[in-house]
């Protein structure tokens, strides 16, 4: 798609839609949300269905901090915007049952969950994770900050990556037997770490079985690594079942609000076809930057996905 010819019109459309979607933010009612997002009728049949749109709550990590009150507020306001699904990265001290009750109160579903699933050298309590997922009503789960990150848990050799992949496969098999699905969420380093003719991402895919482990492809990080997400999708096909929809600003390649940047989402969504279970809006927090409004990122992301054609 030629973005330059349409960018101005799209910006105007998104601004209008964001204004519409803003309605109800200031309210304090906790009743079940309406059956369609405000303004969605303007784009009926044109964009991503609301049932497939979610948002990674890490977008609000700085705003939430350790506050249950603010976490509650975020869920309430997202419901008022029109979201039907959210992707938690923390339960903020609530039990799985308490968090499920909070989701139910606001008419939300947890489409997936980011949780530390451990590594081959430091396994996690998978049984407890699976039980919490069951209570939360979650099918998809995986580590949001993957092992192998050079700043936390580096995996320096190919053998290390193979061992980690084999661990994930065993966790994925355990999850599958419980009716759940483990995913691998990528950053850029899984694509820039290369062993011979294989990236670390290739190793993770090749040393796990499709029935046990799928991919939650972060489109920003793939692009940041210098790859075309369409090519990755074409290579791994139906194994990519969730997309983190995160945009890139021209020039400095900083994370940008969805729809404002340079990533060609329509082409990516078309390549993904019907295998995508959820399109997950995300914008990593700009810690210490008071000009960043995560609620604006959420509103514009929802407006863009609701209306984008592919």
C-alpha positions in Angstrom: 0.0 0.0 0.0 1.3 3.5 -0.8 1.1 5.2 2.5 2.4 8.6 1.5 -0.6 9.4 -0.7 -3.1 8.5 2.0 -1.4 9.6 5.2 -3.1 13.0 5.5 -6.6 11.5 5.0 -5.9 8.7 7.4 -4.7 11.1 10.1 -7.9 13.1 9.8 -10.0 10.0 10.0 -8.1 8.7 13.0 -8.5 12.0 14.8 -12.2 12.0 14.2 -12.6 8.4 15.3 -10.5 9.0 18.4 -12.7 11.9 19.4 -15.8 9.6 19.0 -14.2 6.8 21.0 -13.3 9.2 23.8 -16.9 9.5 24.7 -17.6 7.9 28.1 -14.1 8.0 29.4 -14.9 10.3 32.2 -17.9 8.3 33.4 -17.7 6.1 36.5 -20.4 3.6 35.7 -19.4 -0.1 35.7 -22.3 -1.5 33.8 -21.6 -4.0 31.0 -20.4 -2.2 27.9 -22.5 -1.7 24.7 -22.4 -4.3 22.0 -20.3 -2.3 19.6 -17.6 0.3 20.1 -18.7 3.9 19.8 -18.1 5.0 16.2 -17.6 1.4 15.0 -20.7 1.6 12.8 -18.8 4.1 10.6 -16.4 1.3 9.7 -18.7 -1.7 9.8 -17.3 -4.6 7.8 -14.2 -2.7 6.9 -11.7 -3.4 9.6 -10.7 -5.9 12.3 -13.7 -7.3 14.2 -14.0 -6.1 17.8 -13.9 -9.7 18.9 -10.4 -10.0 17.6 -9.0 -6.7 18.9 -7.1 -6.7 22.2 -4.6 -4.4 24.0 -1.5 -5.3 25.9 -1.8 -3.7 29.3 1.9 -3.1 29.5 1.0 0.1 27.5 -0.2 1.4 30.9 2.7 0.0 33.0 4.0 3.4 34.1 0.5 4.7 34.8 -0.5 1.6 36.8 2.7 1.2 38.7 1.9 -1.0 41.7 -1.6 0.6 42.2 -4.6 -1.7 42.1 -6.8 1.4 42.0 -5.2 2.6 38.8 -5.3 -0.9 37.3 -9.0 -1.0 38.0 -9.4 2.4 36.4 -7.5 1.3 33.2 -9.8 -1.7 32.8 -12.9 0.5 33.3 -11.8 3.1 30.8 -10.8 0.5 28.2 -14.2 -1.0 28.4 -15.8 2.4 28.0 -13.7 3.0 24.9 -15.1 -0.2 23.3 -12.4 -2.8 24.0 -13.7 -6.3 24.6 -10.4 -8.0 25.2 -7.2 -7.1 27.2 -3.8 -8.8 27.6 -2.6 -8.6 31.1 1.1 -8.6 32.0 0.5 -8.5 35.8 -2.4 -9.3 38.2 -1.3 -6.4 40.5 -1.5 -8.5 43.6 -5.0 -9.8 42.9 -5.7 -13.5 42.9 -6.7 -15.1 39.6 -10.3 -15.3 40.9 -10.3 -11.6 41.9 -8.9 -10.5 38.6 -11.5 -12.6 36.7 -14.3 -11.0 38.7 -12.9 -7.6 37.8 -12.8 -8.5 34.1 -16.4 -9.8 34.3 -17.5 -6.6 36.0 -16.3 -4.5 33.0 -17.4 -7.0 30.3 -13.8 -7.8 29.4 -12.1 -11.0 28.4 -8.4 -11.8 28.8 -7.4 -12.8 25.3 -3.9 -13.9 26.4 -1.5 -13.3 29.2 2.2 -12.4 29.6 3.7 -14.4 32.4 7.2 -15.7 33.1 7.3 -19.3 32.0 10.9 -19.8 33.1 13.8 -21.4 31.2 15.7 -24.7 31.1 18.0 -23.4 33.8 15.3 -21.8 35.9 11.9 -23.6 35.4 8.7 -21.9 36.4 5.8 -23.4 38.3 3.9 -24.3 35.2 1.1 -26.1 37.0 0.3 -22.9 39.0 0.4 -20.8 35.8 -2.0 -23.2 34.1 -4.4 -23.2 37.0 -4.4 -19.4 37.1 -5.0 -19.3 33.4 -7.9 -21.6 33.8 -9.5 -19.4 36.4 -8.8 -16.3 34.3 -10.4 -17.9 31.2 -7.1 -17.6 29.3 -6.0 -19.9 26.4 -2.8 -18.2 25.2 0.1 -17.3 27.4 3.9 -16.8 27.2 6.8 -14.8 28.5 6.6 -11.2 27.4 10.3 -10.6 28.0 11.9 -13.6 26.4 14.9 -15.4 27.6 17.9 -14.6 25.4 17.6 -10.8 26.0 21.2 -9.6 26.1 20.4 -7.3 29.0 18.8 -9.9 31.3 19.2 -13.6 30.4 21.6 -14.0 27.4 21.8 -17.2 25.6 25.3 -17.0 24.0 25.4 -20.2 22.0 23.3 -22.1 19.5 23.2 -25.0 22.0 21.7 -22.6 24.6 18.9 -21.6 22.3 18.2 -25.2 21.3 18.0 -26.2 25.0 15.6 -23.3 25.7 13.5 -24.2 22.7 13.2 -27.8 24.0 12.2 -26.5 27.4 9.5 -24.4 25.8 8.3 -27.4 23.8 7.9 -29.4 27.0 6.0 -26.5 28.6 3.8 -26.2 25.5 3.0 -29.9 25.6 1.9 -29.5 29.3 -0.2 -26.5 28.3 -1.8 -28.4 25.3 -2.9 -31.2 27.6 -4.6 -28.6 29.8 -6.4 -27.1 26.8 -4.1 -24.0 26.6 -1.5 -22.7 24.2 2.0 -21.5 24.8 3.4 -18.7 22.6 6.8 -17.2 22.0 6.8 -13.4 22.0 9.7 -11.9 20.1 11.8 -8.8 20.4 14.5 -7.7 17.9 17.3 -9.9 19.2 15.7 -13.2 18.2 16.1 -12.0 14.6 19.5 -10.3 14.9 21.2 -13.2 16.8 22.3 -15.5 14.0 24.0 -18.9 14.1 25.1 -20.0 10.6 22.0 -19.6 8.4 19.5 -19.6 11.3 18.3 -16.8 13.5 17.4 -17.5 17.2 13.8 -17.2 16.2 14.3 -19.9 13.6 15.7 -22.2 16.3 12.8 -21.5 18.6 10.4 -22.5 15.8 12.3 -25.4 14.5 12.9 -27.0 17.9 9.4 -26.7 19.1 6.4 -28.5 17.6 3.6 -26.5 16.0 1.0 -28.3 18.2 2.9 -27.2 21.3 4.2 -23.7 20.6 2.9 -20.8 18.5 4.1 -17.3 17.8 2.9 -13.9 19.1 4.7 -11.8 16.5 5.6 -8.3 17.6 5.5 -6.4 14.3 7.5 -3.4 15.6 10.4 -5.5 16.8 10.5 -7.5 13.6 10.6 -4.3 11.7 13.2 -2.8 14.0 15.4 -5.8 13.4 15.3 -4.9 9.7 13.0 -7.7 8.5 9.8 -7.5 6.6 7.0 -9.0 8.8 5.2 -10.2 5.7 8.2 -12.5 4.9 8.2 -13.9 8.4 4.5 -14.5 8.3 4.8 -16.2 4.9 7.6 -18.5 6.2 5.9 -19.6 9.4 2.2 -19.3 8.4 -0.4 -20.6 10.8 2.1 -20.8 13.7 1.7 -17.0 14.0 -1.6 -16.8 15.8 -1.3 -13.4 17.6 0.0 -10.1 16.4 1.4 -7.3 18.6 0.3 -4.2 16.6 2.9 -1.6 17.4 4.0 1.2 15.0 7.4 2.8 14.2 8.1 6.5 13.9 9.9 7.6 10.8 13.4 8.9 11.4 14.4 7.7 14.8 12.4 4.4 14.6 10.9 5.0 18.0 7.7 3.2 19.0 4.7 5.2 17.7 1.0 5.2 18.2 -0.6 2.7 15.9 -1.6 4.3 12.6 0.8 7.2 12.9 4.0 5.4 11.8 5.6 3.7 8.9 4.6 0.0 9.3 2.3 -1.2 6.5 -0.3 -3.0 8.7 -2.8 -3.7 5.9 -0.3 -5.7 3.9 0.8 -7.6 7.0 -2.8 -8.4 8.0 -3.6 -9.5 4.5 -0.6 -11.9 4.6 -1.6 -13.3 7.9 -5.0 -14.2 6.6 -7.4 -16.0 8.9 -4.9 -17.5 11.2 -4.7 -14.4 13.4 -6.7 -15.0 16.6 -6.0 -11.5 18.1 -4.7 -8.2 16.9 -3.2 -6.7 20.1 -2.6 -2.9 20.3 0.6 -2.1 22.2 2.8 0.9 22.9 5.7 0.4 25.3 5.6 3.1 28.0 7.8 6.1 27.6 8.9 6.1 31.2 9.6 9.6 32.5 8.0 11.3 29.5 4.9 13.1 30.7 3.8 13.9 27.2 2.9 10.3 26.5 -0.7 9.5 27.1 -1.4 5.7 27.1 -5.1 6.3 26.9 -4.7 8.2 23.7 -2.5 5.4 22.3 -5.3 3.0 23.2 -8.1 5.1 21.6 -6.2 5.6 18.4 -5.1 2.0 18.2 -8.7 0.8 18.5 -9.9 3.4 15.9 -7.2 2.3 13.4 -7.9 -1.4 13.7 -11.6 -0.9 13.6 -11.3 0.9 10.3 -8.3 -0.3 8.4 -8.9 -2.3 5.3 -6.8 -5.2 4.3 
